[in-house]
Amino acid sequence: MPLSPLLSIILSSLLLKSVIAGDGFCSAPSVIAAGSNSRPLYSKVTDPTLSPSHLEDLPGFTRSVYARDHALITPESHVFSPLPDWINTLGAYLITPAMGSHFAMYLVKMQENSISGLPPHDVERFVFVVQGTVTFTNATGISGKLVVDSYAYLPPNSEHSFKCDASATLAIIERRYAYVGSHITEQIVGSTDKQPLLETPGEVFELRKLLPTSTPYDFNIHIMDFQPGEFLNVKEVHYNQHGLLLLEGQGIYRLGKNWYPVQAGDVIWMAPFVPQWYAALGKTRSRYLLYKDVNRNPL
Protein backbone atom coordinates (compact mmCIF):
# COMPACT_ATOMS: atom_id res chain seq x y z
CA MET A 1 0.00 0.00 0.00
CA PRO A 2 1.57 3.40 -0.96
CA LEU A 3 2.39 5.78 1.88
CA SER A 4 0.13 8.78 2.39
CA PRO A 5 1.67 12.15 1.45
CA LEU A 6 1.64 13.23 5.11
CA LEU A 7 3.39 10.07 6.34
CA SER A 8 5.99 10.38 3.56
CA ILE A 9 6.76 13.94 4.64
CA ILE A 10 7.12 12.88 8.30
CA LEU A 11 9.45 9.98 7.47
CA SER A 12 11.55 12.16 5.18
CA SER A 13 11.89 14.78 7.90
CA LEU A 14 12.97 12.21 10.48
CA LEU A 15 15.52 10.72 8.07
CA LEU A 16 16.97 14.16 7.31
CA LYS A 17 17.34 14.93 11.02
CA SER A 18 19.08 11.58 11.55
CA VAL A 19 21.56 12.25 8.74
CA ILE A 20 22.30 15.78 9.97
CA ALA A 21 22.90 14.45 13.48
CA GLY A 22 25.30 11.83 12.12
CA ASP A 23 23.02 8.90 13.00
CA GLY A 24 22.27 6.61 10.07
CA PHE A 25 20.25 3.43 10.09
CA CYS A 26 23.48 1.43 10.44
CA SER A 27 25.43 3.85 12.58
CA ALA A 28 27.25 2.53 15.67
CA PRO A 29 30.04 3.72 17.94
CA SER A 30 33.42 3.23 16.30
CA VAL A 31 35.22 0.25 17.79
CA ILE A 32 38.53 1.73 16.69
CA ALA A 33 37.84 5.07 18.35
CA ALA A 34 36.71 3.37 21.54
CA GLY A 35 39.95 1.42 21.68
CA SER A 36 42.21 4.38 20.98
CA ASN A 37 44.91 5.51 23.35
CA SER A 38 42.98 8.68 24.12
CA ARG A 39 40.82 6.83 26.64
CA PRO A 40 42.14 5.63 30.01
CA LEU A 41 42.83 1.95 30.46
CA TYR A 42 39.66 0.01 31.38
CA SER A 43 37.51 3.12 30.82
CA LYS A 44 34.68 1.02 29.44
CA VAL A 45 34.25 -0.71 32.79
CA THR A 46 33.18 2.57 34.36
CA ASP A 47 31.69 4.05 31.16
CA PRO A 48 30.37 1.10 29.11
CA THR A 49 29.01 1.42 25.59
CA LEU A 50 25.57 0.33 26.75
CA SER A 51 25.49 2.60 29.77
CA PRO A 52 22.14 3.34 31.46
CA SER A 53 21.89 6.68 29.62
CA HIS A 54 21.81 4.78 26.32
CA LEU A 55 18.97 2.56 27.56
CA GLU A 56 16.51 5.24 28.61
CA ASP A 57 14.31 4.53 25.59
CA LEU A 58 14.19 0.80 26.38
CA PRO A 59 12.23 0.50 29.64
CA GLY A 60 12.87 -2.77 31.41
CA PHE A 61 15.70 -3.82 29.11
CA THR A 62 18.73 -5.61 30.55
CA ARG A 63 21.21 -8.20 29.31
CA SER A 64 21.57 -9.54 32.85
CA VAL A 65 20.70 -13.20 33.44
CA TYR A 66 20.61 -15.26 36.62
CA ALA A 67 20.42 -19.05 36.31
CA ARG A 68 21.07 -22.05 38.55
CA ASP A 69 24.65 -22.52 37.39
CA HIS A 70 25.70 -19.12 36.04
CA ALA A 71 24.93 -15.42 36.04
CA LEU A 72 25.67 -12.50 33.73
CA ILE A 73 25.43 -9.17 35.54
CA THR A 74 25.69 -6.23 33.14
CA PRO A 75 26.30 -2.54 33.98
CA GLU A 76 22.71 -1.37 33.57
CA SER A 77 21.77 -3.74 36.41
CA HIS A 78 24.41 -2.64 38.92
CA VAL A 79 22.87 -1.29 42.12
CA PHE A 80 25.25 0.81 44.22
CA SER A 81 24.61 1.59 47.88
CA PRO A 82 26.70 2.63 50.89
CA LEU A 83 29.09 -0.07 52.11
CA PRO A 84 29.10 -0.94 55.83
CA ASP A 85 32.21 0.40 57.61
CA TRP A 86 33.40 2.28 54.51
CA ILE A 87 33.41 6.10 54.42
CA ASN A 88 32.12 8.06 51.39
CA THR A 89 31.99 4.86 49.35
CA LEU A 90 29.36 3.08 47.29
CA GLY A 91 29.47 -0.60 46.39
CA ALA A 92 27.60 -2.99 44.10
CA TYR A 93 27.71 -6.67 45.08
CA LEU A 94 27.64 -8.67 41.84
CA ILE A 95 28.48 -12.19 43.03
CA THR A 96 27.68 -13.48 46.54
CA PRO A 97 26.99 -16.81 48.28
CA ALA A 98 23.27 -16.05 47.93
CA MET A 99 23.53 -17.17 44.28
CA GLY A 100 25.54 -20.29 45.10
CA SER A 101 29.13 -19.03 45.07
CA HIS A 102 31.63 -19.51 47.89
CA PHE A 103 33.07 -16.03 47.38
CA ALA A 104 31.93 -12.44 46.92
CA MET A 105 32.83 -10.09 44.08
CA TYR A 106 31.85 -6.44 44.07
CA LEU A 107 32.66 -3.08 42.50
CA VAL A 108 33.51 -0.16 44.77
CA LYS A 109 33.26 3.54 43.90
CA MET A 110 35.39 5.55 46.28
CA GLN A 111 34.60 9.24 46.40
CA GLU A 112 36.41 12.27 47.78
CA ASN A 113 38.01 11.62 51.19
CA SER A 114 36.88 7.99 51.26
CA ILE A 115 38.28 5.22 53.46
CA SER A 116 37.80 1.46 53.25
CA GLY A 117 36.46 -0.85 55.92
CA LEU A 118 37.75 -4.30 56.87
CA PRO A 119 36.32 -7.64 55.70
CA PRO A 120 34.74 -10.03 58.23
CA HIS A 121 36.85 -12.30 60.45
CA ASP A 122 38.86 -14.99 58.58
CA VAL A 123 38.02 -13.44 55.21
CA GLU A 124 40.82 -12.76 52.73
CA ARG A 125 40.59 -9.87 50.27
CA PHE A 126 41.88 -9.13 46.76
CA VAL A 127 41.66 -5.55 45.44
CA PHE A 128 42.21 -4.53 41.78
CA VAL A 129 42.26 -0.87 40.72
CA VAL A 130 40.05 -0.26 37.70
CA GLN A 131 40.03 3.55 37.73
CA GLY A 132 41.80 6.29 39.68
CA THR A 133 44.43 6.07 42.41
CA VAL A 134 44.20 4.90 46.03
CA THR A 135 46.62 4.94 48.94
CA PHE A 136 47.15 1.56 50.56
CA THR A 137 48.37 1.30 54.16
CA ASN A 138 49.08 -1.96 56.01
CA ALA A 139 49.27 -2.84 59.70
CA THR A 140 52.90 -1.71 60.00
CA GLY A 141 52.04 1.74 58.71
CA ILE A 142 53.80 1.27 55.39
CA SER A 143 51.84 2.94 52.61
CA GLY A 144 52.00 3.38 48.86
CA LYS A 145 49.96 4.40 45.85
CA LEU A 146 47.99 1.88 43.81
CA VAL A 147 47.10 2.96 40.28
CA VAL A 148 45.06 1.40 37.48
CA ASP A 149 46.06 -2.23 36.77
CA SER A 150 47.72 -2.67 40.17
CA TYR A 151 46.41 -4.84 42.97
CA ALA A 152 46.77 -5.98 46.57
CA TYR A 153 46.09 -9.28 48.30
CA LEU A 154 45.36 -9.12 52.04
CA PRO A 155 45.50 -12.29 54.18
CA PRO A 156 42.60 -12.95 56.55
CA ASN A 157 42.48 -10.78 59.69
CA SER A 158 45.18 -8.37 58.47
CA GLU A 159 44.79 -4.69 59.33
CA HIS A 160 44.84 -2.42 56.29
CA SER A 161 43.11 0.51 54.64
CA PHE A 162 42.54 2.09 51.25
CA LYS A 163 42.08 5.84 51.05
CA CYS A 164 41.11 8.02 48.12
CA ASP A 165 41.39 11.81 47.84
CA ALA A 166 39.43 12.16 44.60
CA SER A 167 37.66 9.16 43.05
CA ALA A 168 38.51 5.58 42.23
CA THR A 169 36.84 2.34 41.17
CA LEU A 170 37.97 -0.98 42.64
CA ALA A 171 37.08 -4.58 41.86
CA ILE A 172 37.14 -6.59 45.09
CA ILE A 173 37.03 -10.34 45.65
CA GLU A 174 36.62 -11.83 49.12
CA ARG A 175 36.24 -15.37 50.44
CA ARG A 176 36.44 -17.12 53.77
CA TYR A 177 39.93 -18.56 53.89
CA ALA A 178 40.18 -22.36 53.74
CA TYR A 179 42.87 -23.20 56.30
CA VAL A 180 45.07 -26.24 55.63
CA GLY A 181 47.53 -27.32 58.32
CA SER A 182 49.87 -24.55 59.36
CA HIS A 183 49.95 -22.83 55.96
CA ILE A 184 49.48 -19.07 55.94
CA THR A 185 49.41 -16.49 53.17
CA GLU A 186 51.31 -13.23 52.91
CA GLN A 187 50.39 -9.73 51.80
CA ILE A 188 51.06 -9.12 48.11
CA VAL A 189 51.11 -5.83 46.23
CA GLY A 190 51.79 -5.89 42.51
CA SER A 191 50.95 -4.73 39.00
CA THR A 192 49.64 -6.74 36.06
CA ASP A 193 52.36 -5.61 33.66
CA LYS A 194 55.04 -6.87 36.05
CA GLN A 195 53.76 -10.44 35.91
CA PRO A 196 55.30 -12.80 33.34
CA LEU A 197 53.37 -14.40 30.54
CA LEU A 198 52.85 -18.10 31.25
CA GLU A 199 52.72 -21.01 28.86
CA THR A 200 49.23 -22.13 27.80
CA PRO A 201 49.72 -25.46 25.98
CA GLY A 202 47.13 -25.93 23.25
CA GLU A 203 45.72 -22.43 23.73
CA VAL A 204 46.41 -19.09 22.02
CA PHE A 205 45.44 -16.58 24.72
CA GLU A 206 47.99 -14.83 26.93
CA LEU A 207 47.90 -15.65 30.64
CA ARG A 208 49.23 -13.93 33.75
CA LYS A 209 48.66 -15.10 37.32
CA LEU A 210 48.59 -12.39 39.96
CA LEU A 211 48.99 -14.61 43.06
CA PRO A 212 51.45 -17.39 43.94
CA THR A 213 50.50 -20.91 42.90
CA SER A 214 51.76 -22.42 46.19
CA THR A 215 49.59 -24.41 48.61
CA PRO A 216 48.77 -21.65 51.14
CA TYR A 217 46.72 -19.73 48.54
CA ASP A 218 43.22 -21.13 48.04
CA PHE A 219 42.43 -19.01 45.01
CA ASN A 220 44.22 -17.24 42.20
CA ILE A 221 43.47 -14.33 39.89
CA HIS A 222 44.17 -14.76 36.19
CA ILE A 223 44.48 -11.96 33.65
CA MET A 224 43.67 -13.40 30.21
CA ASP A 225 44.18 -11.58 26.89
CA PHE A 226 42.57 -12.56 23.58
CA GLN A 227 43.19 -10.90 20.24
CA PRO A 228 40.15 -10.48 17.95
CA GLY A 229 39.11 -13.86 16.59
CA GLU A 230 40.92 -15.88 19.25
CA PHE A 231 38.97 -18.30 21.42
CA LEU A 232 39.32 -20.96 24.09
CA ASN A 233 40.32 -24.31 22.60
CA VAL A 234 39.03 -26.36 25.54
CA LYS A 235 35.29 -26.35 26.15
CA GLU A 236 35.76 -26.32 29.90
CA VAL A 237 33.73 -28.31 32.44
CA HIS A 238 35.41 -28.47 35.87
CA TYR A 239 34.83 -28.38 39.62
CA ASN A 240 36.27 -24.87 40.09
CA GLN A 241 34.15 -21.77 40.38
CA HIS A 242 34.85 -18.58 38.46
CA GLY A 243 34.12 -14.91 38.89
CA LEU A 244 34.93 -12.83 35.81
CA LEU A 245 35.15 -9.10 35.09
CA LEU A 246 35.59 -8.20 31.43
CA LEU A 247 38.05 -5.30 31.47
CA GLU A 248 38.43 -4.67 27.74
CA GLY A 249 36.86 -5.73 24.47
CA GLN A 250 33.84 -7.79 23.54
CA GLY A 251 32.94 -11.28 22.51
CA ILE A 252 30.67 -14.28 22.94
CA TYR A 253 30.54 -16.36 26.13
CA ARG A 254 28.92 -19.78 26.25
CA LEU A 255 27.51 -20.75 29.65
CA GLY A 256 25.63 -24.04 29.74
CA LYS A 257 23.40 -24.13 26.66
CA ASN A 258 23.27 -20.36 26.34
CA TRP A 259 25.38 -17.96 24.25
CA TYR A 260 25.79 -14.42 25.52
CA PRO A 261 27.23 -11.34 23.77
CA VAL A 262 29.47 -9.68 26.36
CA GLN A 263 31.51 -6.48 26.57
CA ALA A 264 33.78 -4.57 28.94
CA GLY A 265 32.05 -3.96 32.27
CA ASP A 266 30.17 -7.28 32.32
CA VAL A 267 30.55 -9.64 35.28
CA ILE A 268 30.04 -13.41 35.06
CA TRP A 269 29.64 -16.07 37.75
CA MET A 270 30.30 -19.68 36.72
CA ALA A 271 29.26 -22.48 39.06
CA PRO A 272 31.12 -25.81 39.22
CA PHE A 273 30.71 -27.97 36.10
CA VAL A 274 28.85 -25.42 33.98
CA PRO A 275 30.08 -25.77 30.35
CA GLN A 276 31.98 -22.59 29.46
CA TRP A 277 33.71 -21.15 26.40
CA TYR A 278 34.77 -17.71 25.12
CA ALA A 279 35.57 -16.15 21.74
CA ALA A 280 36.84 -12.58 21.27
CA LEU A 281 35.16 -10.38 18.65
CA GLY A 282 35.53 -6.80 17.47
CA LYS A 283 38.71 -4.96 16.51
CA THR A 284 40.48 -4.64 19.86
CA ARG A 285 41.81 -7.19 22.33
CA SER A 286 39.68 -8.72 25.06
CA ARG A 287 41.08 -8.79 28.58
CA TYR A 288 39.37 -10.24 31.60
CA LEU A 289 40.11 -10.73 35.27
CA LEU A 290 39.19 -14.23 36.43
CA TYR A 291 38.83 -15.64 39.95
CA LYS A 292 39.52 -19.37 40.32
CA ASP A 293 39.63 -21.50 43.49
CA VAL A 294 42.74 -23.68 43.64
CA ASN A 295 44.88 -25.91 45.89
CA ARG A 296 42.01 -27.40 47.87
CA ASN A 297 40.43 -30.85 47.69
CA PRO A 298 36.78 -30.48 46.58
CA LEU A 299 35.77 -32.87 49.39
N, C-alpha and C positions, 0 to 999 in steps of 0.2 A: 504494500500500500504506500503511495507516495506521501512524503511528509507535507504537512500543511505549511503555507508560507510563514506563518508566525513561528512555528516550531523550528523551521529551517533557519530563521533569523536568530533565534535564541541560541541554537547549537553553534552557529557560525560565530556569534559573539563570544561564547564561552571558549571556543577553540582559539580565537584570536588572543584572548586574555591569557590563555595557557602558554601560547607561543611567546608572547611578549614577556611573560614572567620567567621564561626559560624552562617551563615544565611541559614536555611533550608526552604523548601517550606512553612512550617507552622510556621516559627519562628515569634515571636512578642515580643515587650518589656515586661518584667516581671511586672505584676501588683503589685506583692508583693514587688519587689525591688523599684518600683516607689513610693510606699507608706511607705517605711521604714523611720526610724527616722533620717537617714543620710541626708535627704534633708530638706531644710528650709520649714517652714509652708507656704502653698500656692505657692510653687515654680512652680507648673505647670501652674499657671496663667501667669507668665512671661517667662516660658520655657515649652510650651505645647508639648504633645507627637507629634501632627501633626503640628510642627513648620514649617515656610516657607522653611527651609533648607531640610526638609523631602519631600517637594512637588516640588522640582526643576525638577523632571522627569515627572511631570503631569501638563504641561502648561495649564493655564486657569482653573484649578480645584479649587473649593471652596465649602465648606458646607454652606456658607452664603445664606440666603434667605430673601427677603423683600416682604411682602404681605400687603394687605389692612389692616388687623387686627392683624398682628404680624410680627416680624422680628427675625431672628437668625443671629447674627454677630459673626463670628468665627475668631480666631487669624490671619489666613493667609490673612484676608481682612482688618485688622486694618491699617489705614493710619495715621501716626504721622506727625505733623507739628508744628512749633513754635506757642505757645499760646500768644495771645495779652496780654500785661502788665505783663507777667511772664518773668523771667530772666533765661536763660540756661535751658529751659524746653520745652519738646515736649508733645503734647497731641493728643489723637485720640477720636473724638466725635463719640459715638456709638449709642446713642439715642438722638434725638432732636425733637422739634415741627415740623420740616419739614416732618417727617414721620407720624405725627398725635398725638404725645404725648404732654402732658402739662408740661413736665419736660425735663431736659437734663441729660445725664449720659455719663461720659467720663473717660478714663484712662489717667493718667499723669505720665510721666517719668522725674523726676527731676534729673539733672546731678550735677556735682561738682559746688559748690558755686551758687546754684539756689535759687530763691526767687519767691514766688507766687504773683499773682495779685489779685485784688478784683472782686467779681461778680458785675453785673449791679445793679442799684438802685432797691430796694425792692425785691431783690432776696436772698433767704436763701440758705445755702450751708451745705452739709454733706460730710465729708472727711473720708475715711477708708484707713488705711495703709496696702498695700498688700505685699510690700517688702521694706526693708531698715528702716531707722530712719530719722525723720524730727523733727525740733524744731518749736513748735507752740508758737506764741506770740499774746496776745490780746491787746485791746485798752488801758488797764491800765498798760501795760508793763510786765505783769506776763507771764512767759514763762515756757515751759516744753517739755520733749521729748515724742514723739509719736512713738511707735514701731509697729511691725506687729501685726495685730488683734486689734489695738486700733483705736479710732475714735474721731472726733470732729464735733459738730453741731454748726453752726454760724447763729444767727438770721439775718434777712435782715438789711442791712446798718450798720453792725458792723465792725469796723476796726480790722484787724487781718493779720497775715502773717504766712507762712510756709517756713522754710529755710532748705536747705540740704547741707551738706559739702561733701558728697560723691555721693551716688545715692539712689533713692527711687522710688517706684511705688505706686501711689495713685489711688483709685477709688473715683470719685467725682459725687455727685448728686446735682443738683440745680433746683429750681423752683421759680416762682414768687409767693411770699407769698399771701395767700388768707386771708385778714384781716376780722375778725368778731368782731364787737363791739370794746371794749377796750382791748381785749385779746392781750397779747404779749408773745413771747417765750424768753427763756433764753439760754445762751451759755451752752453747755454740752460737757464734755470731759470724755471719758470712755474707757473700754476695754471689749471685748466680754466675756471673761471668768469670769468677775465680775458680769455679768447679770444672774439673776436666770432663771432656766428652768420653763416654764409656762405650765399649763394644756392644753391639746389639745384633748378634748372629741371626741371619735370616731376615732381618728387618732393615728398613732404610731410614727411619727417623733418627734424630739425634737425641741422646739421653744424658742428662746430668742428675746426680743424686745429691741432695742438699744435706743429708744426715749420714753419719757413719753406718756401715752395714753390720756392725758387730752386735753380739747377743744382747747387751743391755738395752738397746733401742727397739721398742716394740712397734714402731712404725717408721716409714721413710717418706720423704717428699721428692717426687720426680718432676723435673722440668723436661718436657718433651716437645721437640720442634719438628714440624712437617713442612716441606715445601709443597707448593700447589701441585695437586695430582698424586701426592704420596699417600699411602694408607698402611694400616696395620696388616701384616701378613697373616698373623695368627688370629683366628676368630675365637677370642678368649672366653673360657668358662672355668672359673677357679673359686677357691674358698675365700679368697681375700675380698675385703670391701674396698671401695674407692670413693673418694670425694674429689671432684674435679672443678677447677675454675679455668675457663677458657680466657687466656690473657690477650691473645692476638688472633686475628684471622677468622675463618669461617669454614664450615664443612658439613658433613653428614655423620651423625652418630647412630649406630644401631644398638638398641637396648631391648633384649628379648626379641619379640616379633615386630617391633616398631622401629621406624626410621625417622630421625628427627633432624631437620636443618638447625644448625647451631652457629653461634657467632660470639665474638668477644663479649664478656660480661655474663655469659650463661654459666650456671652451676649445675652439676650432675651428681647424683648419688647412685651408686651401683651396689646392690646387695650381693651377697655370696651367690655364685653360680648363675648369675644372669648373663646370657650371651651378650658380648659387647664387641664393637668394631668401630673404627673411625677412618674417614677419608677426608683429606684437606681439599678445599675448593677455593676458587677466587684467584687473585693475582698476587697475594702476599702470603708469607709464611703463617702457619698456625703454631701457636705456642700455648701449652696448657700446664698448669700446676696440678699435680695428682697426688693425693694421699693414698697410702697403701699400708695395711698392717703386715708386719713381718716378724720373724724370729720367735714365734710363739706357736705351740702345738694347738691345733683347732679344738682338741678335746679339753 
